[in-house]
Amino acid sequence: MTKFFAKTAAAALFVAAIAAPAMAQNASGTVQLKGNVALSCTIAVQDLGQSLSLKNGESNKTVGSVTENCNAGSGYKITLASSNAGKLKSGNFTIDYQVNYDSFTGALTSQAVVDRANAQFNKKSDLKVTVGASDQYIAGDYADTVTVTIAAK
């Protein structure tokens, strides 16, 4: 009977192995993707080398061209600053002028700020100057320097 029992047990195991579904094993893993974009704000200022007609005056004469690039998601600011507080200067003599840059028009008696709400690439703007005409300006070579700066917010 032992042989019979052994054959029956072996047959039962064989039937159980065939009848039972194979259990598949699932395995998984993860890969994290990472990267970084560095903050980059650049400005290219081109001085067009224009000479202003002071006696006859100028109205929105383009004197410079600016290309802005800034990838700051919160935007950036353009600052315009005059070396002579918004005046053309020859020795102790001065002549007032105004600038026009995109959304700003006025004198540069203090820094002017143009606010950009978001990132922009290859944004081109002209720097324009207006000077009133006068026969009463004092003779001399008049000059000022306007500095254009870009900074992320």
C-alpha positions in Angstrom: 0.0 0.0 0.0 2.9 2.3 0.4 3.6 2.1 -3.3 0.0 2.9 -4.0 0.0 5.8 -1.6 3.2 7.1 -3.1 1.9 6.9 -6.6 -1.4 8.5 -5.6 0.5 11.4 -3.8 2.7 11.9 -6.8 -0.3 11.9 -9.2 -2.1 14.4 -6.9 0.9 16.7 -6.9 1.2 16.4 -10.7 -2.5 17.2 -11.2 -2.2 20.1 -8.7 0.8 21.5 -10.6 -1.0 21.4 -13.9 -4.3 22.7 -12.6 -2.9 25.6 -10.6 -2.3 28.7 -12.6 1.3 29.9 -12.9 1.8 32.9 -10.6 3.6 35.7 -12.6 5.8 38.0 -10.6 5.6 41.8 -11.2 8.6 43.9 -10.6 9.2 47.6 -11.3 11.7 50.4 -10.8 11.8 54.1 -11.3 14.2 56.5 -13.0 14.1 60.1 -12.0 14.8 62.6 -14.7 16.4 65.9 -13.6 17.7 69.0 -15.3 18.4 72.6 -14.8 18.1 75.8 -16.9 20.3 78.5 -15.6 18.9 82.1 -15.3 20.2 84.1 -18.2 19.4 87.8 -18.8 21.5 89.6 -21.5 21.2 92.8 -23.3 22.8 94.0 -26.5 23.0 97.8 -26.9 23.9 99.3 -30.3 24.9 103.0 -30.3 23.9 104.3 -33.7 26.4 107.1 -33.5 23.8 109.8 -34.2 24.5 113.5 -33.8 21.6 115.6 -32.5 20.6 118.8 -34.2 20.3 121.0 -31.1 19.5 124.3 -32.6 16.7 122.9 -34.8 15.6 120.3 -32.3 14.9 116.6 -32.7 11.7 114.6 -32.3 12.0 111.0 -31.4 15.3 110.5 -33.2 16.5 106.9 -32.9 19.9 107.0 -31.3 20.2 103.4 -30.2 18.9 99.9 -30.7 18.5 97.4 -27.8 17.9 93.6 -27.9 16.7 92.0 -24.7 16.9 88.4 -23.7 15.8 87.1 -20.3 14.5 83.6 -19.4 13.2 84.6 -15.9 9.7 83.2 -15.6 8.7 86.1 -13.3 9.9 88.6 -15.8 12.6 91.3 -15.7 13.3 95.0 -15.5 15.1 97.3 -17.9 16.7 100.3 -16.3 17.7 103.5 -18.1 20.1 105.8 -16.4 21.7 109.1 -17.5 25.2 110.2 -16.5 24.1 113.8 -16.3 20.6 113.4 -14.8 18.8 113.7 -18.2 20.8 116.7 -19.5 23.2 117.1 -22.4 26.2 118.9 -20.9 29.0 121.1 -22.2 31.1 122.4 -19.3 28.6 124.1 -17.0 25.9 124.5 -19.7 23.1 122.0 -20.1 20.2 121.2 -22.5 17.3 119.1 -21.4 16.1 116.1 -23.4 13.6 113.3 -23.1 13.9 109.7 -24.1 11.4 107.2 -25.4 12.1 103.5 -24.8 9.2 101.1 -25.4 6.6 102.0 -22.7 8.7 104.8 -21.1 8.7 108.4 -22.2 10.2 111.2 -20.2 13.3 112.8 -18.8 16.0 110.7 -17.1 16.3 113.0 -14.1 16.4 109.7 -12.1 16.5 106.1 -13.3 13.6 105.0 -15.5 12.4 101.4 -15.2 10.5 99.4 -17.9 8.9 96.4 -16.4 8.6 93.1 -18.3 6.0 90.7 -16.9 7.5 87.5 -18.3 10.4 86.0 -20.1 11.2 87.4 -23.5 13.7 86.5 -26.2 15.1 88.8 -28.9 12.9 91.7 -27.8 14.0 94.7 -29.8 13.3 98.3 -28.8 14.7 101.6 -30.0 16.1 104.3 -27.8 14.8 107.6 -29.1 15.6 111.2 -28.1 13.6 114.4 -28.2 15.3 117.8 -27.8 13.5 121.1 -28.0 14.7 123.6 -30.7 16.3 126.9 -29.5 18.4 129.8 -30.9 19.5 130.5 -27.3 21.7 127.5 -26.6 25.2 128.3 -25.6 27.9 127.2 -28.1 29.7 124.0 -27.2 29.9 120.2 -27.7 27.1 118.7 -25.6 26.9 115.0 -24.5 25.4 112.6 -22.1 25.6 108.8 -21.7 22.5 106.6 -21.2 23.2 103.2 -19.7 20.7 100.5 -20.3 20.6 97.6 -17.8 18.7 94.3 -17.6 17.9 92.4 -14.4 15.6 89.5 -13.5 12.8 90.1 -11.0 
